[in-house]
């Protein structure tokens, strides 16, 4: 079980750092205590499936990416990684900001089709 905790903690830390999030930021997004996240990343605690699910959502990645023992750079395409980063950013937006981003993307796509 120690190996599982260590691998999961290492994986979460890498995903968090790839997204340039602090432990406090990720913990807030996942609605867990920052100390609990620190202990998970250190391999001292094994989170429940519910907490893993919330962490994956906060990171903008599938649960399988969190529990994967491989480096996400090996299996994910650049597009998938970028989409995950965008999802993580969007999760922190207000509804008004989300509407603005949606409208902006739609405008960009219309412009690209006309070009």
Buried (B, 14 or more C-beta within 10 A) or exposed (E): EEEEBBBBBBBBBBBBEBBEBEBEBBBBBBEBEBEBBBBBBEBEBBBEEEBBBBBBBBBBBBBEBBBBEEEBEEEBEEEBBEBBBEBBEEEEEEEEEEEEBEEEEEEEEEEEEEE
